[in-house]
Structure formats: C-alpha cells, structure tokens
Amino acid sequence: MEIDKHIAYQTVVKEIGNEALDFAEIKMVIFFGDEAPEALRPSCYIVDVNSIAGDIKPGMFLVIDDESYQITAVGKEVERNLQNLGHIAVSFTGETKAGLAGTMYVEDKPYPHIRVGSRVSVQVAE
C-alpha cells in the first residue's frame, strides 16, 4: 500500500466481528490486526497491520471511506499499538483529554458505517 505524504496511517477492513456493532451504543470502534486474541476478535473490525508514516496528533483527521472525523485527543499507546498490532479503539465522543492510553478520540459526529473493504486512514489537514 503506497503512503501519500499527507497520510500518517492507512489500512483496510478485512473482517467484522459479529459483536463489533454492539459498541455503537457507546460510540466506539475497535480495530485490531489479524493477531486479535480470540476473546476480543468478535468485538473488532479486523484490519491489515501497516506502518505509521508520522506522528498522530489532535487536529489531524480519521477518515473512514468518505467520512472525516477530526482527532481531538490521542492516548499515549495509540501509535505503538497501531504500528505493532493494528489495534486501537476510536471514541466518537469529542473528548479532548485521552482518558484511555490505547484510544483515539474524534469529534462527536454520527457513528460511521464500516464494511468489509472500508478504507481507514489518519491524515494531516490540508
């Protein structure tokens, strides 16, 4: 997968756990690479594990297909977990302080429709 200079991270959803949508109630999405533990796999959107091409910071955008969400806070473990495991939680609550180390917080907008084949990226504002 070729990385654009404005994209810090990108991946594709390969599988959707049968309980992944249950997290819509709390406005959260959990991404995990193929190595997701069996106990967590049903709750996750399974993605390709790809390298990060830059720091992930508030003010950047999480883009899921054609829907863009401004990042409001980034937990201290987000980059490491994403790089090594393809694993992060995304909270669509607009929180400006990262309460959980492995969670990326984005603006409070309608919950995304994610399907197999959905493209997920973290981009710099242009």
N, C-alpha and C positions, 0 to 999 in steps of 0.2 A: 504494500500500500504506500503510494507516494505521499509525502507530507508537504503541504503548502506552507510557506513561511508564516502565514497568519494562523496556522493551526498548531496548537500545542499538543493535541492528542486527538486521535480518531480511531474508531472501531465500528464493527457491525454486529448487530444482534443475531445470534445463530439459533437460539432456542429460548423458549419462555416457559419457566416453571409453572406448574398448574396452580400455585398459590401466589404467584407474583402480583397479580392484580389486587389481592387482598390488602396490599399496602397502600392502595389508592385512598382508603379511608383516612390514613394519617399523612397523606400527601408525600409518600416516599417511594423511591425506586431503588432496588438493589441490583447492581451489576456485579458479575463475577465471571472470571475466565473458566476454561474447561476444568480446572482443578478444584472447582467448588466442592466442598465437603457434601456428602450425600444428605446429611441432615439439613443443609441450607439450600441445596440445589432447587427444590420445589418453589422456594421463595424468590428466586433470582431470574434476571434476564442474563443469559449466558452470552458472553462476547468473546471476540478474539483478544488476546493479550498483546498489546502493541507498546512500543517505546513512547515515552513522553519526549517531546521536542521543545521543551521550555517550561518555565515555572507556571503554575496555575494559581491565579490570584483573583481577588474580588475585582469586579469591573470587566472581566472577560465574560464570554458567553458560552453556555452549554447549548449546543444545537442538536436537536433530535429531529431528523429529517428536515422539514422546513420550518420547524418551530424553534424560536430562540428564547433563551432564559438568561438574564443577566445574573452572574455569580455574585452573591452577597457576602459569603464567608467560606473559608476553606479550612477544614480540620488539618492538624499537623501531620497526619498519617496518609492523607489523600494521595499525594504524589507517589509515595513509596508503595502503597497498596495497589494503586492503579498500574504502576510500572511492573511490579512483580507478580501480581495476581489478577489484574484486570478487575479488581474489587473495590468498589466504593458504594456508599449509599448516597442518594441525592434527595435532599429535602426541599420540597417546593413550598416553603413557608415564608421565605423572605428574611429569615433570621440574619442578623448582622454580626453575631458572635458565634463561632463554631463551638457548640456545646459538646459535640462528639468528634473525636480525633479522626475517624475514618469517613466523615460525612462532608459533602459539598452542599452548601446551601445556595439556593437560587431564588429569584423573585417569585412572589406568590401570584402565579398565573394558572389558568386551567391545566389540570393534570394531563400529561401527554398521552397520546395513543401510540404505543410502541408495538411493533410487529416484528416477526422474523424478517430480516433484511433491512430493518431500520438502521440508518447511519447515525452514529453518535459522535460528536466532536466537541472539543473545547477550543474556542477561537478568540483571538485578540480582536477587540473592537477596531474597526477600520475607520 
